[in-house]
Amino acid sequence: MRIIARTLTALLIWLVMQLLGGIPYSVGLSMNAMGKAVDTVGLLAIGLLGSQILELLVLWKIRFFELRDTVRPFPGWKILLISLPLGFSVLYGVQILATPFDVPDFMSDEIAAMCHSVVGVLAVAIVGPISEEVLMRRIILREMETVTGSTWGGILISAAIFAIIHLNPAQVVFAFPAGVLLGWLYCRTGSLLVPICVHILNNSCSVIFTLLGVDEESVCLPETQALIQLAMCAVVAVSFITLMNRRCPKEKRISDSL
């Protein structure tokens, strides 16, 4: 029960921070409705970044994690460099597979607008991935692994929660397989730094594509080209998974090592 209580507490903290982070945006919308010109996207970015930082501070203050957990144990440069192309190839492949489906995206305009400000970029590409990995992998995956007695039980449950909390349907479809990959990397390497770096790489690429004007329709590839790119992603992913398996031959029980 104590473990379940910790998980629920962590999720409650996340929920409270989301509500607090949405206050500036709500105030901005109200002011706009009254005829006052307010930068609602800027307020959304400020609220989001503030809620992410505050969430990390609260979780650290109540000792749900230590700051050193984000960088230690250091996995080694070789493992880190293997993980980045592995993660990118898998996540890009998932994006190609998900693109043809007509899944509602309620936040695309707001996220795209935030990518044009420094605060927005920090929230989307840097601090957001760190806060999500601390919550989902360092805290929830660990707790669910203990509850289920299985590393894969922890990975799958934390990935499901990771998908659900995104709320936006278009992100939910992508978030579950992404959560499985990030959880597997965490358990395979024993280092939270690995999924953090892969998550930052993925979100940073999304920001770059947005700044370059690459929208969803422009990445909806012809069938032949999509199959070729999927095949390339598969070859790259299998190659780097093989290298990872040689470096880290089996998953580590995170709950035993932390």
N, C-alpha and C positions, 0 to 999 in steps of 0.2 A: 504493500500500500504506500509506503514511503516513496518508492520509486515512481509510482503512478502520480503521486502528489507533486513530486518534483517536475515531472513532465507537464502536468496541468498548470503548475505555477509558472513555468517558463512560457507556455503558450498564452496564459493570461497576461503576463507582462508584455508579450508581443502584441496582443490585442489592444491593451491599454495604450501602448506607444503608437499604434496605428491610429487610434482615435485622437490622441493628442496631436499627432503629426498632421491630421486632416483639418484641424481647427483653422490654421491660417488660410488654407484654400477655401474653406467654407465661408470665412469672414470676407474674403476677397470676392467670392461669388455674390454674397449678399450686398456688398458695396456696389458692385457692378449693376446689380438689379435696381439699385437706388439711383443709378445714373452717374456714379463716380467711377472714373477710369482707374482700374487697379490691375496690376500685373499678376493675375491669378496663377499663371504657370510658375512665375518666380516664387510666389508664396507656397505653391505646392512643393517645389524643389527644396525650399528652406525647411518646411515642415517635415518632409521626408528625411532629409539629412539629419535634422535635429532629433527625430524619433529614433533613427538608427543608432546615433551616438549615445543617446540616453538609454536605449535598450541595452547596449553593451555595458554601459556604466552600472546599470542596476544589476544585471546578471553577474558582473564582476564583484560588485559590492556585497551581494548575498552569497558569494563564493560558489556560484554554479560553474565558474571556470576561472582560470588564471590567465593573465595577459600573455604569459610565456607559452601557453598552450597553442597560440596561433603560429608560433615559429619553431617550437621544440616538441619532439625531437626533430632536428633538421634531417630531411631524408637523404641528403647528398645531392650534388648537382646533377649527377647522371640520371638518377631517378626523377628529379624535377624536370629535366629536359626531355625525358621519355614521356612523362605524363602530359606535357603541354600539347604536343602534336596528337597524342592518343586521344585526349579529351576533345580537342578541336575537331578531329576527323569524325568522331562519334556524334558529337553535338551538331555538326554541320549536316551529317547524314540524316539525323532525326529531323532537322529543319526542312530538308528537301522532301522527306516523306510526309511531313505535316502540312506543307504549303498548299497542295492541291485541295485539301479539305476546307470547306467553307465554315470555319469556326469563328464565331463573333469575337471581335477584339475591341473591348470598350475603352482601352487605355492607350491605344496606339498614338493618337494625336497628342495627348498630354506628355507621354514618354518622349516622343520625337521632339516636342518643343523644349523639354527640359534638357535635351542633349546639346542645346545651343548656349547653355550657361555653365560656368565653372561649378557652381553649387550643384546643378543637376547632374553633371558628369561625375562629380564625386559621389553623389548619392546612388546613381545607377551603376557605375563601373567599378567603384573602389569600396566605399564603406558598406554599401548594400550587400555585396558578396561576402564581405567579412562577417557582418552581423548574421546573415543567413546561415553561413557555414558553422559559426559558433552555436547558434540555436539548433539547427537541424542535425549536424553531424557530431559536434562535440558534446552536446547535451542530450538531445532526443535519441539519436542513434545509439548512443552508449546506454541510455536507460532502457530502451526497447530491446537491445541485445541481452541485457540482464533479465528482463521479464520473460522473453521467449526462450532464452538459453541457446540462441542461435545467432550467429553473425548475420546471416542472410535475413533472418527475421527482423533484426534491427535495421538493416539496409532498406528492406521493402516497406516497412511501416514508416520509417522516417521519410522515405521518398514519397509515399502516399500523402503524408501530412504536408510535406514540402509543396506538392502539387495543389492540395486543397487551399492552403493559405494564400496562394496567388490570386484566387477568386476569379480573375479574368480568364474566361474559357480558353482563349488562344494561348495563354501562358500555361494553363493547367495541362494541356495536351503535351507541351514540350517539357514541363517541369518534372513530370514523373520519371521518364527515362533519364533525364538529366540528374535527378536525385539519386537514381540507382547507380549511375556512373560515378557520381561524386562520392557516394557512400562506399562504393567498392574501392575506389582509389584511396579513401581514408583508411579503410580496414586493411587493404593490401600493403600500404606503405607505413601505416601507423603514425602518419604525420598529418595534422590538420592543414599545414601549409600547402600541401599538394592540392586538395580540392579548392582551397582559397584561390590559389594561383590559376587553376583551370577555370574557375567561376569568373574571376576578374578578366581573364583572356576572352572568354565568351561574351561577357557583357561589354567589354571594351570594343570588340569587333562590331557588336550591334550599334554602339555609339558611332563608330567610324562610318559604318554603312549609312546610318541616318544622316550624318553630316555630309556624306558624299551624294545624298539624294537617292540612295537605293531603297526603294520601298518594296512592300510584299509582292506586288504584281511583277516587279522587275526581276525577282528571283524565282518566279514560277516558270521553270524551264520547260522547253519542249521535251517530250517523252524520251527520245533517244539521248539527248544531252543530259537529262536528269539521271538516266540509267548509267551513263558513263561516269558521271560524277559520284554516284552512289557506289559504283564498283571501285573507283579510286579511293573513296573514303574507307571502304571495307578493307582494301589491301593495306592502306596506311594503318588502320586500326588494328588489324590482325598482326601486322609486323611489330608494332609497338607494344601490343599486349604480350606477344612472345618475348620481347625484350624485358618487359616488366615481370613476367613470370620467372625469368631467369634471375632477375635481381631480387625479387620478392616472391618466393615460391608458393606461399599460401597466405590466406587472410589472417590477420592478427585479431585476437579478441580484445577489442578496445576497452571493454569494461574491466579486463584483467590487468591491462598495461598502464591504466591511468589512475 
